[in-house]
Amino acid sequence: MATQAKLLDEFPPVSTAEWMAVVEKDLKGADFSKKLVWQTDEGIAVRPFYRAEDLNGLETLPPKPDNNWEIREAPVAGPHVVAAHRFHDAGGTVVQELGYGIAEAIGRLPVAAEFSFAIGSNFFFEIAKLRAARLLWSRVCDAKMIIHARTSRWNKTIYDPYNNVLRATTEAMSAAIGGCDTLFVAPFDSVYREPEGDSRRLARNTQLILKHEAWFDRVVDPAGGSYYVEVLTDSIAREAWKLVEEVQAAGGFTRAGAGIDAGIAKSRAKKEAAVASRRQTVVGTNNYPNTKERMLDRVQEISGPRAAEAFEQIRLATERSGKTPKFLLAEIGDLKMRKARSGFIRNFLGCGGFDIHAESFASAEDAAKAAVEQKADAVALCSSDAEYAQLAPALVGALKAAGSTAPVIIAGPPQDSLSGMDFIHLRSNAVETLRAWGKE
């Protein structure tokens, strides 16, 4: 103990004021709240660090006897279970799923005490959601809350479907750490066909590994005491309780139905917009696609709604059409910029399942000649902003002279001097752009 005391003496406590002084120095005058505090879809402000004093005044989570969840090969459902997961799978937020689920259960007392929650990919938020659920239920009644967790459908994809294995694994971890009572991990292919034996086994083994090899069941509330998770639990609980009070003020869950549907629809539209503009990445679907992958012959029945649905429909339509639009990415000029923008465009257009070929050229005339030879449906000019004013008109003219009607796309933000031309850039709505080019 004396040795430990001496060791700790070498690391004196650092106050919050001292931490902030260092942070503000590094920010060099930038606003702390705008630069480092981010707002979630749930309306929660998340700070870059938390301290022990942030736990002062927070409600204590009701204790659990153990963390020995039941492994399920099918989700728990029935009239005795509050299906809160449906709010998540319809595009709702963590707060909406929890708040509306609790509000529905209040209207079904004393029968309701079992809840089905979907577990999404926001790792710490999903842990905090289950902890907040038990906290709120303890406010409502003394009955034990049974939490049936299932992996999310909303973020699963048809294309690059093995990513679903990774998504489901982290979701299962969140559910276990959050303290679920039962857990169902959906097979990776369940969103587009009847799951096969291997996918079912992989889903089951995900839980077996977490439980019997990673020992996730050996500690009750392993996230307890984490400043971040504790504050997040409290924040989610507070915001969800506001929804509960709104529902109660509207006359209860049944009477508040229209308002609940409107709230979920608003959240879904916001999420879909983030995916369409690629502010929210769905790996393999709206970003980093495998352009050689074909899924049409594997799809039996598509379940939805899901975040990637719009992109998948575009790509499936490309496969059905039998005619894949061909794009030539013409890299001309500044080496660094042309390569960066060529990579961006390849990634962007690849999400539509289009045929894309990138090539470096010494001139616009050489690019036009290649476009004719390759029978390209469109040419994407990849260069620097400074060079576009000269290169774009030259490429348009060279294509016309070569007898090609292929339109020219500029890889970069719009420029006033090139009005009337098509641009693809970071702020482009990928869904709208891919739909338009898919119909060409």
C-alpha positions in Angstrom: 0.0 0.0 0.0 2.9 2.4 0.8 4.4 1.7 -2.7 1.0 2.4 -4.3 0.6 5.6 -2.4 4.0 6.8 -3.6 3.2 5.8 -7.1 0.0 7.8 -7.1 1.8 10.8 -5.6 3.6 11.1 -8.9 0.3 11.6 -10.7 -1.5 14.5 -8.8 -5.2 15.0 -9.7 -5.9 17.3 -12.6 -8.9 19.6 -12.1 -11.6 20.2 -14.8 -10.4 23.8 -15.0 -6.9 22.7 -15.8 -8.2 20.3 -18.5 -10.3 23.0 -20.1 -7.3 25.4 -20.1 -5.3 22.9 -22.1 -8.2 22.3 -24.5 -8.9 26.0 -25.0 -5.2 26.6 -25.7 -5.2 23.9 -28.4 -8.4 25.3 -29.9 -6.6 28.6 -30.5 -9.7 30.7 -30.0 -12.2 28.3 -31.6 -15.5 27.9 -29.8 -15.4 24.7 -27.6 -19.1 23.9 -28.0 -19.1 24.3 -31.8 -15.8 22.5 -32.4 -15.8 19.6 -29.9 -19.4 19.1 -28.7 -21.6 17.2 -31.2 -25.4 17.0 -31.2 -27.0 13.6 -31.8 -30.3 12.9 -33.6 -31.7 12.4 -30.2 -31.0 16.0 -29.2 -28.2 15.0 -26.8 -25.1 17.1 -26.6 -22.0 14.8 -26.3 -18.9 16.4 -24.8 -15.3 15.2 -25.6 -14.6 14.2 -22.0 -16.4 13.6 -18.7 -15.3 13.8 -15.1 -16.3 12.2 -11.8 -18.3 15.3 -10.8 -20.5 14.7 -13.9 -22.0 11.8 -12.0 -23.2 13.9 -9.1 -27.0 13.8 -8.8 -27.5 11.0 -11.4 -30.1 8.3 -10.6 -28.8 4.9 -9.5 -29.5 2.1 -11.9 -31.6 -0.8 -10.3 -29.3 -3.7 -9.6 -29.5 -7.0 -11.6 -28.7 -10.4 -10.1 -26.6 -11.5 -13.0 -25.9 -11.0 -16.7 -26.6 -14.5 -17.9 -28.7 -13.7 -21.0 -30.5 -16.4 -22.9 -29.3 -17.2 -26.4 -32.3 -17.2 -28.8 -32.5 -18.5 -32.4 -35.7 -16.6 -33.0 -36.9 -13.2 -31.6 -39.3 -13.2 -28.7 -42.7 -11.8 -29.7 -46.3 -12.1 -28.6 -49.1 -10.0 -27.0 -47.2 -10.1 -23.7 -44.2 -8.3 -25.2 -44.0 -4.5 -25.9 -42.5 -4.4 -29.4 -40.5 -1.3 -29.0 -38.1 -2.5 -31.7 -40.6 -1.6 -34.3 -39.9 2.1 -33.6 -36.2 1.6 -34.3 -36.8 -0.5 -37.4 -39.1 2.2 -38.8 -36.3 4.7 -38.6 -36.8 6.1 -35.1 -34.1 7.3 -32.7 -32.8 5.6 -29.6 -34.8 8.1 -27.5 -38.0 7.4 -29.5 -37.7 3.7 -29.3 -37.3 3.9 -25.5 -39.8 6.7 -24.8 -42.6 5.3 -27.0 -41.9 1.8 -25.7 -42.3 2.8 -22.1 -45.4 4.9 -22.9 -47.0 1.9 -24.6 -46.2 -0.3 -21.6 -47.8 2.2 -19.2 -51.0 1.8 -21.1 -50.8 -1.9 -20.7 -50.1 -2.2 -17.0 -50.1 -4.5 -15.1 -49.7 -6.9 -18.0 -46.6 -5.3 -19.6 -43.2 -6.0 -18.2 -41.4 -7.6 -21.1 -39.9 -5.4 -23.9 -38.3 -6.1 -27.2 -35.6 -3.6 -28.2 -33.6 -3.5 -31.5 -29.9 -2.9 -31.0 -28.3 -0.6 -33.6 -24.7 0.2 -34.5 -24.2 3.2 -32.2 -22.3 1.1 -29.7 -22.3 3.2 -26.5 -25.8 4.7 -27.1 -27.3 1.2 -27.4 -25.6 0.1 -24.1 -26.9 3.3 -22.5 -30.4 2.7 -23.9 -30.9 -0.6 -22.2 -29.5 0.8 -18.9 -31.9 3.8 -19.3 -34.8 1.4 -19.9 -34.4 -0.3 -16.6 -34.0 3.1 -14.9 -37.2 4.5 -16.4 -39.2 1.3 -15.7 -38.2 1.5 -12.0 -40.0 4.9 -12.0 -43.1 3.4 -13.5 -43.5 0.3 -11.2 -41.8 -2.3 -9.1 -42.2 -5.1 -11.5 -39.0 -6.7 -13.0 -38.3 -5.5 -16.5 -37.4 -8.3 -19.0 -35.5 -7.0 -22.0 -35.5 -9.1 -25.2 -32.8 -7.7 -27.5 -32.6 -8.3 -31.2 -30.0 -7.0 -33.7 -31.2 -4.1 -35.9 -32.8 -4.6 -39.3 -32.5 -0.9 -40.2 -28.7 -0.9 -40.9 -28.5 -4.2 -42.7 -27.7 -4.4 -46.4 -28.2 -6.6 -49.5 -24.9 -5.7 -51.1 -21.6 -6.6 -49.4 -23.8 -8.6 -46.9 -21.0 -10.0 -44.9 -20.7 -6.6 -43.4 -23.9 -7.5 -41.6 -21.9 -10.1 -39.6 -19.7 -7.3 -38.3 -22.7 -5.0 -37.6 -24.5 -7.8 -35.7 -21.5 -8.6 -33.7 -21.0 -5.1 -32.3 -24.8 -4.9 -31.7 -24.7 -8.2 -29.8 -21.9 -6.8 -27.7 -23.9 -3.7 -26.9 -26.9 -5.8 -25.9 -24.8 -8.0 -23.6 -23.0 -5.1 -21.9 -26.3 -3.2 -21.6 -27.8 -6.1 -19.7 -30.4 -7.8 -21.9 -32.2 -10.9 -20.6 -32.5 -12.6 -24.0 -30.7 -11.9 -27.3 -31.5 -12.8 -30.9 -28.8 -12.2 -33.5 -30.4 -12.2 -37.0 -28.5 -14.1 -39.8 -26.6 -11.8 -42.1 -28.8 -12.7 -45.1 -32.2 -12.4 -43.5 -33.0 -9.1 -45.1 -33.1 -10.5 -48.6 -33.8 -14.3 -48.4 -34.7 -17.1 -46.1 -31.5 -17.6 -44.0 -29.5 -20.6 -44.9 -27.9 -23.1 -42.5 -24.4 -21.5 -42.5 -25.8 -18.0 -41.8 -27.9 -19.2 -39.0 -25.0 -21.1 -37.5 -22.8 -18.0 -37.8 -25.4 -15.9 -36.0 -25.7 -18.4 -33.2 -22.0 -18.7 -32.8 -21.6 -15.0 -32.5 -23.4 -15.2 -29.2 -21.6 -18.4 -28.1 -18.3 -16.7 -28.6 -19.3 -13.6 -26.6 -20.7 -15.7 -23.8 -18.3 -18.7 -23.5 -15.1 -17.4 -24.9 -15.2 -13.6 -24.3 -17.1 -14.1 -21.0 -19.4 -11.2 -21.5 -21.8 -12.8 -19.0 -19.4 -12.9 -16.1 -19.8 -9.2 -15.1 -23.1 -7.5 -14.1 -23.3 -4.0 -15.7 -19.8 -3.8 -17.0 -20.3 -0.3 -18.2 -21.3 0.9 -14.8 -19.0 3.6 -13.5 -17.9 4.8 -16.9 -18.4 8.6 -16.8 -19.4 8.7 -20.4 -21.9 5.8 -20.3 -23.4 6.9 -17.0 -24.0 10.4 -18.3 -25.3 9.1 -21.6 -27.7 6.7 -19.7 -29.0 9.7 -17.7 -29.3 11.9 -20.9 -31.2 9.2 -22.8 -33.5 8.5 -19.9 -34.3 12.3 -19.5 -35.1 12.8 -23.2 -37.1 9.5 -23.3 -39.1 10.5 -20.2 -40.1 13.8 -21.9 -41.7 11.7 -24.7 -43.5 9.6 -22.1 -44.9 12.7 -20.6 -45.9 14.0 -24.0 -47.8 10.8 -24.8 -49.5 10.8 -21.4 -50.5 14.5 -21.9 -52.0 13.5 -25.2 -54.3 11.0 -23.5 -52.1 7.9 -23.6 -50.4 5.8 -26.2 -53.4 4.9 -28.3 -54.6 8.5 -28.6 -51.1 9.8 -29.4 -50.7 7.4 -32.3 -50.7 10.1 -35.0 -48.2 12.2 -33.2 -46.0 9.2 -32.7 -46.1 8.2 -36.3 -45.3 11.7 -37.4 -42.3 11.8 -35.0 -40.9 8.5 -36.3 -41.4 9.6 -39.9 -39.5 12.8 -39.3 -36.6 10.9 -37.8 -36.6 8.4 -40.6 -36.5 11.2 -43.2 -33.6 12.8 -41.5 -31.7 9.5 -41.4 -32.4 8.7 -45.0 -31.2 12.2 -46.0 -28.0 11.6 -44.2 -27.5 8.3 -46.0 -28.5 9.8 -49.4 -25.9 12.6 -49.0 -23.4 10.1 -47.6 -22.9 12.0 -44.4 -23.8 8.7 -42.8 -21.8 5.8 -44.3 -23.3 2.4 -45.0 -20.2 0.4 -46.0 -20.6 -1.5 -49.2 -23.8 0.3 -50.2 -23.5 4.1 -50.2 -19.7 4.1 -49.8 -16.8 1.7 -50.7 -18.9 -0.6 -53.0 -17.8 -3.8 -54.5 -18.5 -2.8 -58.1 -18.2 -6.3 -59.4 -20.8 -7.8 -57.0 -24.1 -9.0 -58.4 -27.0 -9.8 -56.0 -30.1 -10.0 -58.2 -30.1 -13.7 -58.5 -29.7 -14.1 -54.7 -32.5 -11.9 -53.7 -35.8 -13.7 -52.7 -37.7 -11.2 -50.6 -36.5 -7.8 -49.4 -37.4 -6.7 -45.9 -37.7 -3.0 -45.0 -37.6 -0.2 -44.3 -33.8 0.1 -44.1 -31.2 2.8 -44.4 -29.7 1.4 -47.6 -32.9 0.6 -49.4 -32.8 3.5 -51.9 -29.3 2.7 -53.0 -30.1 -1.0 -53.3 -33.1 -0.4 -55.5 -31.0 1.7 -57.8 -28.4 -1.0 -58.1 -30.9 -3.8 -58.5 -32.5 -1.8 -61.3 -29.1 -1.5 -63.0 -28.8 -5.3 -62.8 -32.3 -5.8 -64.2 -31.9 -3.4 -67.0 -29.3 -5.5 -68.8 -27.5 -2.3 -69.8 -25.0 -1.0 -67.4 -24.1 2.7 -67.9 -20.5 3.1 -68.8 -18.4 6.0 -67.4 -15.0 7.0 -68.4 -13.1 8.9 -65.6 -10.8 11.2 -67.5 -7.8 12.1 -65.3 -6.1 15.2 -66.7 -3.8 17.8 -65.2 -2.7 18.2 -61.6 -1.6 14.7 -60.5 -2.7 14.9 -56.9 -6.1 16.4 -57.6 -7.0 14.2 -60.5 -6.2 11.0 -58.6 -8.2 12.1 -55.5 -11.2 13.1 -57.5 -11.1 10.1 -59.7 -11.2 7.9 -56.6 -14.1 9.9 -55.2 -16.1 9.6 -58.4 -15.3 5.9 -58.8 -16.6 5.3 -55.3 -19.7 7.6 -55.8 -20.8 6.1 -59.2 -19.9 2.6 -58.1 -22.8 2.7 -55.6 -25.2 2.6 -58.6 -23.5 -0.6 -60.0 -22.3 1.3 -63.0 -19.4 0.3 -65.3 -16.5 2.6 -64.5 -13.1 2.9 -66.1 -10.4 5.4 -65.0 -7.6 6.5 -67.3 -5.0 9.3 -67.3 -4.7 11.5 -70.4 -2.4 14.2 -71.7 -5.2 16.2 -73.3 -8.9 16.6 -73.7 -8.6 15.4 -77.2 -7.1 12.1 -76.1 -9.8 11.6 -73.5 -12.5 12.3 -76.1 -10.9 9.7 -78.5 -10.9 7.1 -75.7 -14.6 7.9 -74.8 -15.6 7.1 -78.4 -13.5 3.9 -78.6 -15.0 2.7 -75.3 -18.5 3.8 -76.2 -18.8 5.6 -72.9 -22.2 6.9 -71.9 -20.6 9.8 -69.9 -17.2 11.2 -69.2 -16.2 12.4 -65.7 -13.5 15.0 -65.9 -11.2 14.7 -62.9 -8.8 17.6 -62.4 -8.2 20.7 -60.2 -10.6 23.6 -59.8 -8.2 26.0 -61.5 -7.9 23.8 -64.6 -11.6 23.1 -65.1 -12.3 26.5 -66.7 -10.0 25.5 -69.6 -10.3 21.7 -69.7 -14.1 21.3 -69.4 -15.0 23.4 -72.6 -12.1 21.7 -74.4 -13.4 18.2 -73.5 -17.0 19.1 -74.5 -15.7 20.4 -77.9 -13.4 17.4 -78.5 -16.3 15.0 -77.8 -18.5 16.8 -80.3 -15.8 16.9 -82.9 -15.3 13.1 -82.4 -19.0 12.5 -82.9 -19.8 11.6 -79.3 -22.9 12.8 -77.5 -21.6 11.6 -74.1 -22.2 14.3 -71.5 -19.3 15.7 -69.3 -19.5 15.5 -65.5 -17.2 17.7 -63.4 -15.7 16.1 -60.4 -15.8 18.9 -57.9 -18.0 21.8 -56.6 -20.0 23.9 -59.1 -18.3 26.8 -60.8 -20.2 29.9 -62.1 -18.0 29.9 -65.2 -19.2 26.4 -66.1 -23.0 26.9 -65.6 -25.1 24.3 -67.3 -22.7 21.4 -66.7 -23.2 18.6 -64.2 -21.1 18.4 -61.1 -20.6 15.7 -58.5 -19.1 16.7 -55.2 -19.2 16.0 -51.5 -22.6 17.7 -51.0 -24.3 15.9 -53.9 -27.3 13.8 -53.1 -26.1 10.4 -54.2 -29.5 8.9 -54.5 -30.9 11.6 -56.8 -27.7 11.7 -58.9 -27.5 7.9 -59.3 -31.2 7.7 -60.2 -30.8 10.3 -62.8 -27.8 8.7 -64.5 -29.3 5.2 -64.2 -32.1 6.4 -66.4 -29.9 7.9 -69.1 
